[in-house]
């Protein structure tokens, strides 16, 4: 990559991140539609965490490997990161089309593994893409543009669940799964591939220098090369990333507690029902949960660019502390709200926090990462996300069953407590201030 990175216009930064929209639409369906599909197919509450193991396991395996591979990739026509965007989006699109045809619980669980692998293949290089393309002073805009598209994609996914449910001819079912679920997944299938193709066509990658190309060509590569690079990068990992890992342990465990139990908590507190008590009322609760989740993602994309200025003025660390505090208090209040419209109040703070979670932590660490290892370290950050998720999916079924009485409201309160612990852990992060030499390497301007 060239020594001085050219500054991009705001529209160019938007174009390079449009593909993130389609990827996040798919993740939105996973948050709000996959668990209700498991419910429709007869899953018991304590089975849900294990059925969600696909997301964290594929993230753990796929993202660091793709990151290490993309760091070592260059093709004059296809680039470094873009081939991975395209392959991931293509398989994601196919899986979204097939998913609502799941006829058994284990078919749905198996397809989720393929879908998550595809999503992670497409998403991982996007983080490195920002670091590749943007000078230091534009990186906050780049990373928080991804937060904007995260909110927009997940919003459309959740609102589609609510809107398609209102169309009369979609109220029938294919087996145990209502047709309105099919509409949301089919729309996601289109968004996934078209948005990524837009970014690929609009954004050229920065080619390596002759010296960097010589290094790439000289390296001996084998099937073990990505794994060797991952372990080497972990051994050399900056201290600030270890501190972020401790925050993520509580933050991402908590988020899975919310996503797995939101629909059932709303059904319990507002509709006074459950999936086994009244299936029709529970469908209404699922639709409302889609609207609530859609709202917090609207807040995410509305607040993402405001966080750019706040992060520059008050530091990324302080912004993230405030956001985690709002999210934790919101989840503590959520299961006690009986008025369906008041649910939007705590979710407003949660939405601002979600914008921070999707962009701000990368600003805490990016200046400590060697530029030739952007891909692998972005993959390792994802390992920090998915290890708590794996811990949650393998332990929370027992916690829910034996400690929380299979009560979805208690599960969400438990998540709120964990977010407050994550908030306290963020206070421990010591941020490295970039030197003038660092800024010269990454591009002019303050970070």
N, C-alpha and C positions, 0 to 999 in steps of 0.2 A: 504494500500500500504506500501511496506517496506520503512524503514527509508532512506537507501542509494540506489539510483537507479543505476543499472549497466550501464556502458557506452555501446553504440551500435556502431557497425561499420557503415561506410557510406552505404554499401549495405543493411544493416538491416534497416537503416532510409529510404532508397529508397523503399524497399519492403513494409514497413508499410504504405507508402503514395501512393502506386500505385492505390489504390481504388479511391483516389481523382481525378485521371485522368478521369475515367468514369463519375464521378459526374460532373466534369467541362466540359466534352464534351456536356452533356445535357444543362448546363447553356450557353454554346457557341451557341447552336442551338436557345435557347431562345433569346439571344442577336441579332442574325443575321437572323434567319429564321422565327420566329413566327410573327414578325411585317409585313414582306412581305407576309406571308400567310394571315394575316388580310387584307392586301391591295388586294391580289388576290380575297378574298371573299367579297370585296366591302366596307370595312370600310372607313369612312371619316377621315381626319387627326385629327380632334378634338375628335374622338372616341378612338384613339389609347392609350392615357394615361390611360383611365378608363379600357380598355381591358387588360392592364398590371397590374391591381390591384392584381391579383392572387399572383405574386411573393412576394411583400412586406407583404401582409396580411398573407400568409401561413408562411413566415419567422417570423413574429411577434408572431403568435400563436404557431407554431410547435417547433421552435428551443429552446426557453427557457423551454418549457414543456419537450421536449426530454432530454435536458440537466439536468433538475432537476430529471427526472426519472432515467437517466443513472447514476447519482451520487449515487442514492439509490439502484442500481441494482448490484447483483453479483451472478453468477452461475458458479460452478466449471468447467463445460464443455464449456459453451458458453461465459463466461466472463461478462464484464461490458458494454463496448461500442459496441462490435462487433455484438450483436443481432440487434441493431438499424441500423448499416451499411447494414446488409443483407436485412432486411425488406424494408428499403428505396430503395435500389438498385433494388430489385425485382419489386416493383411497378413502379419505374422509367423506367425500361426496358420495361414493358408492355405498359406504356403510350406512350413511344417514338414510339413503333411499330404501335400503333393505330392512333397517332396524324395526320399524313398526309392524313388519310382517312376522315378528317373533311369535311363535305359537307355544313355547314352553319357557319356563324360568331360566333354564340353562342355555337355551338358544340366545335369549336376550343377554345373559351374562357373558357368553362366548363372543357375541358380536361386539360387546362393549370393549373387550380386549383389543380387537382389531381397530375399532374406531379410535380408541385412545392412543394406540401406537401411531396411527396416521396423524392425529392431531399433534402429538408431540414431535413427530418428524417435521411437520410444517412450522410449529411455533418456535422451537428452540433457536433456529438460525435468526429469527427476527430480533431477538435481544442483541445478538452479536452484530446484526446488520446496522443497528443504531450506532453502536460503538465504532463500527467500521467507517460509516459514512459521515458522521457529524463531528465537527470540532467541539471542544469541551463546553463552550458557552451555549451551544445549541442542544446538548444532550438532554437537559431537563425537558425541553420542548419535545424532543424525539421520544423519550421514554413515556412522558405523560400524554403524548398523542396516542400511544398504545393503550394507555388507560382510557382515553376517550373512546377508542374503537372497541375496547373491552366492554365498556358500558353500553355502547350503541348496539353491538352484536348481541349481547345477553339480553338487552331490553327487547329487541325485536323477537328473540326466541321466546321470552316469557309472555310478551303481549300477544304473540301468535297463538299460544296455548289458550289464552283468554278469548281472543277474537274468533278463532275457528270453532270454539265450543258453542258460540252463539248462532252459528249457521245451522239451520234446521236439518238439512240433508246429511250433515256431518255428525249428527247426534246418534246415529246408528253405530253398530260395532262390527268389527271384523274379528270373529272369535271373541276374545275377552277384551280387546283393545278398541276403544272408540275411534271412529274415523277422524275426529278432530285432531287426534294425535298424529295421524298420517299427514295431515296438511302441514303441520309445523315441521316435521322431519323432511318432507319433500321440498319445502321452501329452503330449509337449511342446506339441502343437497345442492341446490342451485347457487346459493350465496357462497358456499365454501369454495367452489372451483372458480367462479367468475371474479370474485374479489381478489383472489391470489393472482389470477392471470392479469388483472388490471395493474397490480403493483409490479409484477414481473416486466410488463410491457413498458411501464412508465419510468422505471428506475434503473439506470446503469450502475453496475458495481465499480468500485475503484480498483483498477488492476494493481497487482503487486509490482514493486520496483524490480529491476533486473537482479539486484542482490537477493531480494526475497524469493524470486523465482528460482534462482540458482540453489538456494537452500532447500526449497520444496523438491526440486528435481534430484538433489543429491541424497535426500533422506531415503533410507531403505524402509519400505512399507510392507506390512504383512497383516494378516487377520488380527494379530495381537496388538498392532500399533495403537489403535484407539484406547485399548485398555491400559497399555503401558503409559500413555499420555495422561489418562485420567488419574491413575495412582500417583504419577509424578506431580501433577498439578495439585492434588490434595496434600501431598507432602510439603509442597512449597506455598500452601495457601496463606494469604495475608491474614493477620490477626483479626482485622475488622470483619472478615467473612466468617470466622469462627464465632464472633460475637453475634453476628446476624443469624447464624444457625440456631443459637439458643433462643432468640426471639421467635424464629419461625417454628420451633418445636411446639410452642403454646399457640401461636397464631393460627397455624394451619390445622392443627388438631381441632381447634374451636370451630373453624369454618366448616369442616366436614360434619360436626355435630349439628350445626344449623341447617345445612343443605339437606341432610338426611331426614330431618324431623320437622321442617317448616310446615309442610302441608298437613301433617298429622297434628301438629300443635295448633294450627289455625282451626282445623276441624274440631279439635277438643275445646278450645277456649271460646270460639265464636259460634260454631254450629252444634256444639255439644254432642258430637258424634265421633266415629272412627271408621276405618276401612271395613271392618267386619260388622259394624252395627247398622249402617245405612249406606249402601254403595252410592246411591244417587246424591245424597247430601255430601258424601265425601268427594264426589266429582266436582261439586260446587266449590268445596274448600280447595281442591287442587287448582281449579281455575282462578280462584282468588289469590292463592299463593303465587301463581304465575304473575298476577297483576302486582302484587306486593314486591316480588323479586324484580319485576320489570321496573317498578318505581325506583328501587334503590340503584338500579343500573342507569336510569334516566339521570338521577342525581350524580352518578359517577361521571357520565360524559358531560354534564353541565359544569361540574366542579373541577374536572381534570386540568384544564388550562389555568384556572385560578391557582391551583397548587404549584404551578411553575413559578409564579411570582413569589408565593409564600416560601417555597423551598429556597429560592435565591436570597430572600430577605432574612428569614429566620433559621435557615439550615434544614436540610432534609430530615435530620434526626428529630428536631423539635416538632416539625410538621407531623411526622409519623407517630410520635408520642401522643399528640393531641387527637389524632384520628383514631388510634387504638382505644383511647379513653372513651370517645363517643360510641364506638362500636360495642365495647364491653358493656357499657351502661344500657345501650339499646337492647342487647340480647337479654339482659337481666329483666328488663321491663316487658319484653315481647310476649311471653306466655301468659301474662296476667291481664292482657288487654282483651276485653270481650266485645268491644265495638270494632267491626271490621275496618272502618275508615280510620280509626285511631292507630291502626298498625303502621300506617305510613309515617307516623312521627318518628319512632325509633329507627325506622329504615332509612330515614333521611341522613342521620348521622352515620349509619352503616354504609350508605352509598358513598359518602365522602371518604370514609375509611377504605372502602374497596378501591377507589381511585388511587389513594396513597399506596395501598398494598401492591397494585399492579405496576407502579412506576418509581415511587420514591426510594425504596430500598436499593434499587440498582444505582441510584445516584450516590448512595453512601459508600459504595465499594468500587465503582468503575475506575476511579483514578488510581486505585491500588493494583489494578489488573494489568499485566503486560499485554500490549496490543496484539502480539502474535498468538495470544492464548485467549482472546475474547470468547471464542466459541465454546471451548472446553469449560471455562470458568462460568459462563452463563448456564451451561448444562449442570455444573456442580451446584450452582444456586438452586436450580430446579430439584436436585437431589435433596437439598435442605427443605424444600417444600414437600416432597413426596414421602420422605422418611416419616415425618409426623403423620401423614395420611395413612401410611401402611400401619403404623402403630395404632392409629385410631380404628382402622377397619379390622384389625386383628384383636383388639382389646375392648373396644367400646360395646360390642355385643354383650360381653360379660358384665361390664359396668352398668349398661342399660337394664339388663335383666335382673342383676343381683343387688345393685345399689340404688338405681333410679326407678325401680318398679315398672319398667317398660313405659315410662311416662314421657311423652315427647316434649312436654313443657319443661320438665326437669332437665332433659337433655340439652335444651337450648339455654337454660340458665347456667348449666355447667359450662357450656361454651363461652358464655359471658364472663364467667370468673377467669377462665383461661386467657381471654383477651386482655383482661386487666393485668394478669401476670406478665403477658407479653409486653404490655405498655411499660411496666416496671423494668423489664429486662432491657428495653430499648435505651433506658437511661445509662446503661453500662457501656454502650457503644462509644468507642473513641475513634473519631473520624480523622483520617490523615488529610492535612491541608496540602493541595497540590503546589509544587514549587513552580517558579517561572519556567524552568526547564521542562517540567511535565506539560505545562500549557503550550509550550512551543512545539512539543512533539504532537500533541493532540489538536492543535489549532489555536489561533489567537483568541483572547478573551478570558474573562473570569468564569469560574464554575460555581 
